Each structure stands twice: as structure tokens, then as C-alpha cells.
Amino acid sequence: MKVDVLLGLQWGDEGKGKIVDVLTPSYDIIARFQGGPNAGHTLEFEGIKHVLHTIPSGIFHPNVINLVGNGVVIDPVVFSAELDKLKPFGIDFSSRLLLSKKAHLILPTHKLLDAASEQAKGKNKIGSTLKGIGPTYMDKTGRNGLRVGDIFSPNFMEKYQALVEKHEGILVHHTDFTYDLAALEQPWFAAIEVLKTLQAVDSEHYLNQALQNGKKVLAEGAQGTMLDIDFGTYPFVTSSNTVTAGTCTGLGIAPTKIGSVIGIFKAYCTRVGSGPFPTELNDATGELIRKEGNEFGATTGRPRRCGWLDLVQLRYAIMVNGVTELSMMKSDVLGIFEHINVCTHYLINGEKVTDFPYDVTDLEIEPVYEQLEGWHCDLTELEDFESAPAPLKNYVTYLQAQLNVPIRVISVGPDRKQTLQN
């Protein structure tokens, strides 16, 4: 068996949680492979909206294992709060939720370092979610980090104190930054005790054995391709590899074990926080999309920047991920428009550009659009794609021809039922 991968192709917030939830009945294991509580995967069904930050999006399905992989960074406090919110739904965490022993822990001082660093940047802020993600990954690569397996060690407190002392030595240089570490530590250590009640496993052995036993595994990515630390719009990126290759390092899966790669994209574009966004609409149209799409961050609540679909960016994301099929999200949001624009290429210094440039941060980019007929109607009651209005079908056909990858799923609303197969 091979591992199928599901990930975002834009700047995050594409709707990955919903599609994972829809696909979960076809799998035995759902495994998160990177990111942390900066993720906000939204699921909606039976009139209830759920937002997951670290727990995989297959958690609501019985008989399916949900695994938090070694590439994920875990904030015990956020994780414990997630568990509390899910308890009313009768989920058996002891048998259905596994943690990799190699997953790194976000300490209270990681969050303080994040906040202090962002404050010091002033106008040059990168738009951090202030969840401590970056500092935790820095300690990981600096070989100082604490991992889930360490909480079971008899010298855990010694390791914790050594890392905290290192962090405090850095924080002392941020003279305008004040904090109360003791107030943050109390809930953190209480949450560590919660983590101890869950199954911690050698996830790479667990997953590879499962594949040998014929189990079907879906790897769930967080954030989006354009936030990848290597291939995103650097430096306005996250601290992990959000692309398909991150599945291998984040779960211990060999490249030869990757199967289908399902790329998720919105029918338009959004971005949260700072950084380049070639097709951004700083006008009434952008505001209309934001309002109609309820484009506010599931984790931060920040308003998302909105713009038309960017095929230069999307082709790039498809290439670096090896995408084999696509899911188009939020098609219903564009139902308010009579006409829809799609960016086909850029003009940079008067030259036509179809390959995504090395660094778009300091470039003057003029997106060139092709205008298509909009469907200009409500899609939320559609039950099958065959009944879809002709302009929506034409939009899908057009994109498939431009991207050379089939669009298998079209989402027409937030509920898991509002999902059409093509």
C-alpha cells in the first residue's frame, strides 16, 4: 500500500479539513505530517462547526486512527483544549488518537520568543500567528528541542529547565518586552499530564507496519504550498515543509511510498498576514469576496486578503507537489459575480512571465487576467455536478485544461454534504 497525500496549494485556508473529513471513510489512518496549532482546519456537519488545530481531521469517524506525526509541533495547552471541546461527542481518544514520540513540544517560552521577535521587527513583521511555531522549529534544527517522548523521561524537568534558561537568556535582550512565565507554566504542565494519558508511538514504525498490513493511510498537510519554508514566498512563510516532500520527513514514509497527491485550492485566492500576493484585490470586489466567503482566519480571526485565482502560482504549486488530482473549494462564494477573472500570466518589467519568480516580494508584478462568465447563482443546494450551471462546468473545464490535472471534487458550501464529485 501507498500513502495518499492531501495538502493546500495556495497560502493556506483552502478547506483541507473539510475534504479530509469527506475522504476519511475510505482510509484506516489519517496522519498530520507538519505544522502545529497555527493550523485551523474547519469541519461542518449536522449543524455544528468544528475547528481543529493539531488533531487530524478524521477524528469524528469511528474505527479510523488519527496520528500526529513527528513533523508536527504540539502545544500541550492548545491540544488539551481541543480534546475538551471534542469530549461531548463521545470520541474514544485512547484508541483512536496517537502521538509520535518524535513530535516536538511548544514551550511557554517559545511563544514568548515568538511575540518578542515579532514585536522587535516593527514594520517588518512577517505576520506570525504568535503560537511559538517558529522558535520551536528553530530549537528542533538547533538540536535543543523537547519531544513528546521526553515527557516520560525521569529527567524531563532537567531538560525543560535547561531549555527555558536558554530562552530566558535570549529574552533578556528584548528590553521592552515583559512577561509572566509562571502564569504560563501552570496550565502547560497540567496539559503535559493530559498528553501522558494518550498513546505515544514510534510513528515511523507504526505507519510502515500498517502499510505492510494493507492499511490505507491519508497524510494531512497544514498551511499551504506558498507558505513552505523552501518553496513559499520567503520570508513570509511558515517554518515547515508544507509540500508533498514534507510527508516523507514528517511521517517517516519513503518517497516510493507516496501514492495519490490531492491538491486543494479555492476558486479564488486568499492570504492571511504579511507577504506578497500578486492577484490581491484592494477594492470593493476584494471586500465582496471576503464578506461572501466569511474570510477570517479560523485560528487568528484576522481578515484574509482576497483576490482572483492565480494560475501562475497554482501551476507552480502543482509542479512542486506532483499533484495527481484537484479539489476546488468555495465555488459557491463566486456565485455573486456575473464575470470572474483568472490570472493567466504576469507582466514583469514589460515581459510576459508564466513561471513563478524566485522572489516576488520586491518585484512590480502586473497580473494579466482572462475574463470568464460567472454562474451568478446560488450553488449551495446542488446535489450533483451534472446539475451544475453551465458557466461553473465551463470554469472547471477551463481550469483543467490550463492546469493539466483533473478536478475531482467541487465544494459548494461548508457542510460535508455540499461536496460534488466530478
Buried (B, 14 or more C-beta within 10 A) or exposed (E): BBBBBBBBBBBBBBBBBBBBBBBBEEBBBBBBBBBBBBBBBBBBBEEEEBBBBBBBBBBBBEEBBBBBBBBBBBBBBBBBBBBEEBEEEEBEBEEBBBBBBBBBBBBBBBBBBBBBBBEEEEEEBBBBBBBBBBBBBBBBEEEEBBBBBBBEEEEBEEBBEEBBEBBBEBBEEBEEBEBEBEEBBEBBEEBBEBBEEBBBBBBBEBBBEBBEEEBBBBBBBBBBBBBBBEBBBBEBBBBBBBBBBBBBBBBBBEEEBBBBBBBBBBBBBBBBBBBBBBBBBEEEBBBBBBEBBEBEBBBBEEBBBBBBBBBBBBBBBBEBBBBBBBBBBBBBBBBBBEEBBBBBBBEBEEEEBEEBBEEBEEBEBEBBBBEBBBBBEEBEEBEEBEEBBEBBBBBBEBBBEBBEBEBBBBBBBBBBEBBBEB
